[in-house]
Amino acid sequence: MTKRITLKQIADEIGVSMMTVSRALNNHPKVDKVTRMKILNAAERLGYFPNYVARSLVTARTRTIGVVVPEITHSFFPDAIKGIEEVAYSAGYQIMLTHCAEDTGREVAAIETLASKRVDGILASVAEQDTDFEIYHRVMKWGLRVVFFDRCVFKIGASCVSVDDEECAYIVTRHLIEHRYKKIAHLSGPPSVSISERRLKGFLRALNENKLKASNDWIIEAGFHEEGGYNSMLKLLELPMKNRPRAVVAVNDPAAFGAMEAIYEKGFRIPEDIAIVGFSDDIRAPLMPSPLTTIHQPAYDVGKKAAQKLIRHIENKTEITENITVKTQLIVRNSCGCKSKNQKFIRQLTDQKRE
């Protein structure tokens, strides 16, 4: 195995001191341009790579950021990672990406590994099974900076970057109500995850403000994936027709996709028989047989702002802890049956009473 090239070898090659080589490689102003270029050329010719581990022992910094995501099968997290990587690279940091597959044990192991690798900070979005956040308390006590994004842990002294989940769920539910839907169900997420709790709260607020009944039979925990949405929708479709909801608010787009599959499988139409809306604006949302009305959740911007906040925490000990909210947008498509009021056939449809 080829040995790592050292500063001494470069110094011997040029005939200067190791201190001069170190200063040149770190762009120190005391090294003249001619000497610096000789050293840089020698370093490239010999195949020198900086020893970041050794450097970190001196600076207490590795210029690496750990990223913990619960899943990568849907478009939100890959897009968020793109935003994180762009900011990190521009600021001179590298990222170490870990994927816990919605498993708390794997999440804890990932965080412990990242901490052992001496990352400067961690960006985390928690797994859907999480109920105990002791690992985050522990690494923060060690002095490791943590910023949550999307799925957050509040009131532990860490910053968070997300959307206003409650308000967004309220808006998309109110959109259905304004188009005369009255019997509305909710496919909820795991109650331990912040976004599930807040989206359910927004859904219920919209119903309560409009004096609509929030039936326990119509609020079903579906989780964040297609399978849960599919199975939960089947339960709703098994209800007698008079007790069946006319519209569904899904906790996210993947759950909505699963629900849509169940609706079609049972011979129902969207939106003529059952309207449905989602949350996140997954890349597949406009491609569904009935394009999905949803909340556009700007994952790329969430990732960028989370990385920016973490780097500020790393580089400035007085950086304040805060919850940062990224703006969203209601995207109206055909799945709710009320795409555009200025289209005649849609206007006629929305003039009908819905229950």
C-alpha positions in Angstrom: 0.0 0.0 0.0 1.3 3.5 -0.9 2.2 5.6 2.1 0.7 9.0 2.6 3.0 11.8 1.5 4.0 14.0 4.4 4.9 17.7 4.8 8.5 16.7 5.5 8.8 15.0 2.1 7.5 18.1 0.4 9.9 20.3 2.4 12.9 18.0 1.5 11.8 18.2 -2.2 11.8 22.0 -2.3 14.5 22.6 0.3 12.4 24.6 2.8 11.2 24.0 6.3 8.1 22.1 7.2 6.7 25.3 8.7 7.0 27.0 5.4 5.2 24.1 3.6 2.4 24.2 6.1 2.0 27.9 5.8 2.0 27.7 2.0 -0.6 25.0 1.9 -2.8 27.1 4.2 -2.3 30.3 2.1 -0.4 32.1 4.8 0.6 35.7 3.8 4.2 35.3 5.1 5.1 32.9 2.2 6.0 34.7 -1.0 4.2 33.8 -4.3 7.2 32.0 -5.9 7.8 29.7 -2.9 4.1 29.0 -2.6 3.8 28.0 -6.2 6.8 25.7 -5.9 5.3 24.0 -2.8 1.9 23.7 -4.4 3.3 22.2 -7.5 5.4 19.7 -5.5 2.4 18.7 -3.4 0.4 18.0 -6.5 3.3 16.1 -8.2 3.9 13.9 -5.1 0.2 13.3 -4.6 -0.2 15.0 -1.2 -3.5 15.0 0.6 -4.1 17.0 3.8 -4.4 14.9 7.0 -7.8 16.2 8.2 -7.8 13.9 11.2 -4.5 15.4 12.4 -5.6 18.9 11.6 -8.8 18.4 13.6 -6.8 17.5 16.7 -5.3 21.0 16.5 -8.3 23.0 15.3 -11.0 20.9 17.1 -12.8 21.0 13.7 -13.1 18.5 10.9 -15.2 20.6 8.6 -17.7 17.7 8.2 -21.4 17.7 8.8 -23.4 14.5 9.6 -26.8 14.2 8.1 -29.4 11.7 9.4 -32.5 11.1 7.3 -35.3 8.6 8.0 -35.8 7.5 4.4 -34.8 8.3 0.9 -37.5 6.6 -1.2 -39.6 9.7 -1.6 -38.6 13.0 -3.2 -38.6 15.2 -0.1 -35.3 14.0 1.5 -33.2 13.7 -1.7 -34.2 17.2 -2.5 -33.4 18.4 1.0 -30.0 16.7 0.8 -29.2 18.6 -2.4 -29.9 21.9 -0.6 -27.7 20.8 2.4 -24.8 19.7 0.1 -24.8 22.9 -1.8 -24.5 25.1 1.3 -22.0 22.8 2.9 -19.8 22.7 -0.2 -19.9 26.4 -0.6 -18.8 26.9 3.0 -16.0 24.4 2.8 -17.7 21.5 4.5 -18.3 17.9 3.5 -21.3 15.9 4.5 -21.5 12.4 5.8 -25.0 11.0 5.0 -26.7 8.3 7.0 -30.1 6.6 6.4 -31.9 5.0 9.3 -34.9 3.5 7.3 -37.4 4.8 9.9 -35.7 2.7 12.6 -34.9 4.2 15.9 -32.1 1.8 16.7 -30.4 2.6 13.4 -30.8 6.3 14.0 -29.1 6.1 17.4 -26.2 4.0 15.9 -25.8 6.5 13.1 -25.6 9.5 15.5 -23.1 7.6 17.7 -21.0 6.8 14.6 -21.1 10.4 13.4 -20.1 11.7 16.8 -17.2 9.2 16.9 -16.0 10.5 13.5 -15.8 14.0 15.1 -18.2 15.7 12.8 -18.7 19.4 13.6 -22.5 19.2 13.7 -25.5 17.0 12.8 -28.5 17.8 10.7 -31.3 15.3 11.7 -34.9 14.4 10.7 -36.2 11.9 13.2 -37.5 8.4 12.4 -41.3 7.8 12.7 -40.8 5.3 15.6 -38.9 7.8 17.8 -40.3 8.4 21.3 -37.1 8.7 23.2 -34.7 11.5 22.2 -32.0 10.8 24.8 -29.3 10.4 22.1 -29.8 14.0 21.0 -29.6 15.2 24.6 -26.4 13.2 25.0 -24.5 14.5 22.0 -25.5 18.0 22.6 -24.1 17.7 26.2 -20.8 16.7 24.5 -20.9 20.1 22.7 -22.0 18.7 19.3 -24.3 21.2 17.4 -27.6 19.7 16.2 -30.2 21.3 13.9 -33.4 19.4 13.1 -35.2 19.8 9.8 -38.7 18.8 8.7 -39.4 16.2 11.5 -38.2 18.1 14.6 -37.7 17.6 18.3 -38.7 20.8 20.2 -37.7 22.2 23.6 -34.3 20.5 23.9 -32.3 23.5 22.9 -31.8 22.8 19.2 -32.8 24.9 16.2 -35.3 23.5 13.8 -36.1 24.3 10.1 -39.5 23.2 8.8 -42.8 24.5 7.3 -45.8 25.6 9.4 -47.3 22.1 9.4 -50.4 23.1 11.4 -51.2 26.1 9.2 -50.6 24.2 6.0 -52.9 21.3 7.1 -55.5 23.9 8.1 -55.3 25.6 4.7 -55.6 22.4 2.6 -58.5 21.2 4.8 -60.2 24.6 4.6 -59.8 24.5 0.8 -62.0 21.4 0.7 -64.5 22.9 3.1 -64.8 26.1 0.9 -65.7 23.8 -2.0 -68.6 22.4 0.1 -67.1 19.1 1.3 -68.5 18.3 4.8 -67.6 14.7 5.4 -63.8 14.8 5.5 -61.4 12.1 6.8 -57.8 12.3 7.8 -55.0 9.8 7.2 -52.7 10.8 10.0 -49.0 10.1 10.7 -47.3 8.4 13.7 -48.4 10.5 16.7 -44.8 10.6 18.1 -43.6 12.7 15.2 -44.0 16.5 15.3 -45.3 16.9 11.8 -48.1 14.3 12.4 -49.3 16.0 15.6 -49.3 19.5 14.0 -51.0 18.4 10.8 -53.7 16.7 12.7 -54.1 19.8 14.8 -54.5 22.0 11.7 -57.0 19.5 10.2 -59.2 19.6 13.4 -59.0 23.4 13.6 -60.4 23.8 10.1 -63.2 21.4 10.9 -64.0 23.0 14.3 -64.0 26.6 12.9 -66.6 25.4 10.3 -68.7 23.4 12.9 -68.0 20.1 11.1 -67.9 16.8 12.9 -64.5 15.2 13.4 -65.5 11.5 13.4 -63.2 9.1 15.2 -63.9 6.6 12.5 -62.5 9.1 9.9 -59.1 9.7 11.6 -56.9 6.7 11.0 -53.1 6.4 11.6 -51.6 5.7 8.2 -48.0 6.4 8.6 -45.8 8.1 6.0 -45.7 5.5 3.3 -47.9 4.1 0.5 -48.7 0.8 2.2 -50.2 2.6 5.3 -52.2 4.9 3.1 -53.6 2.0 1.1 -54.6 0.0 4.2 -56.1 3.0 5.9 -58.2 3.9 2.9 -59.5 0.4 2.6 -60.9 0.8 6.2 -62.7 3.9 5.2 -64.1 2.3 2.1 -65.5 -0.6 4.2 -67.7 1.8 6.1 -71.4 1.9 5.1 -72.0 4.4 2.3 -73.9 6.8 4.6 -71.0 6.8 7.0 -68.3 7.1 4.4 -66.3 10.3 4.0 -66.6 12.3 0.8 -63.0 13.7 1.0 -59.7 12.7 2.5 -56.8 14.8 3.8 -53.6 12.6 3.8 -50.7 13.4 6.1 -48.3 13.4 3.1 -48.3 12.6 -0.6 -47.0 9.0 -0.3 -49.9 8.1 2.0 -52.2 9.8 -0.5 -50.8 7.7 -3.3 -51.5 4.5 -1.4 -55.0 5.7 -0.6 -55.6 6.6 -4.3 -54.6 3.1 -5.3 -57.1 1.6 -2.9 -59.9 3.9 -4.2 -59.2 2.9 -7.8 -58.9 -0.8 -6.8 -62.4 -0.7 -5.3 -63.9 0.8 -8.4 -64.4 4.4 -7.1 -63.5 7.6 -9.0 -61.3 10.5 -7.9 -62.7 13.2 -7.4 -66.2 12.3 -8.5 -66.7 9.7 -5.7 -64.0 10.6 -3.3 -61.7 13.7 -3.3 -58.2 13.5 -1.8 -55.5 16.0 -1.0 -51.9 15.4 0.2 -48.9 17.3 1.6 -45.4 17.8 0.2 -45.8 18.0 -3.6 -43.9 14.8 -4.3 -42.5 14.6 -7.8 -45.2 12.0 -8.7 -48.1 14.3 -7.6 -48.9 15.8 -11.0 -48.4 12.5 -12.7 -51.2 10.6 -11.0 -54.3 9.5 -13.0 -56.0 12.3 -11.1 -53.2 14.8 -10.4 -53.0 15.4 -6.6 -53.9 18.6 -4.9 -51.2 19.2 -2.2 -49.1 21.6 -0.2 -45.8 22.4 -2.0 -43.2 21.8 0.6 -39.9 23.3 -0.6 -37.5 20.6 0.4 -34.5 22.1 -1.3 -35.0 25.4 0.6 -35.5 23.5 3.9 -32.2 21.7 3.4 -30.4 24.9 2.5 -31.7 26.9 5.5 -31.0 24.0 7.9 -27.4 23.7 6.7 -26.9 27.5 6.9 -28.2 27.5 10.5 -26.0 24.6 11.5 -22.9 26.2 10.1 -23.7 29.4 11.9 -24.0 27.4 15.2 -20.7 25.7 14.4 -18.8 28.9 13.6 -20.4 31.2 16.2 -21.0 30.1 19.8 -23.4 32.9 20.4 -25.7 31.9 17.5 -29.3 31.9 18.9 -31.5 28.8 18.9 -34.6 29.3 16.9 -37.4 27.6 14.9 -37.2 28.7 11.2 -40.3 28.4 9.1 -40.1 28.1 5.3 -42.9 29.4 3.1 -45.2 26.9 1.3 -47.9 27.0 -1.4 -51.2 25.3 -2.0 -51.1 23.5 -5.3 -54.6 22.9 -6.6 -55.0 20.0 -9.1 -57.8 17.7 -10.2 -57.9 15.3 -7.2 -60.1 17.7 -5.1 -62.5 18.4 -7.9 -62.0 22.2 -7.7 -59.0 22.9 -9.8 -59.8 26.4 -11.0 -62.9 28.6 -10.5 -62.4 30.3 -13.8 -63.1 27.1 -15.7 -66.8 26.6 -16.5 -67.0 22.9 -15.8 -65.2 23.3 -12.5 -67.3 26.2 -11.4 -70.4 24.1 -12.1 -69.0 21.3 -10.1 -68.2 23.5 -7.1 -71.7 24.9 -7.1 -72.9 21.5 -6.1 -73.5 20.7 -2.5 -71.0 18.2 -1.2 -71.2 16.1 2.0 
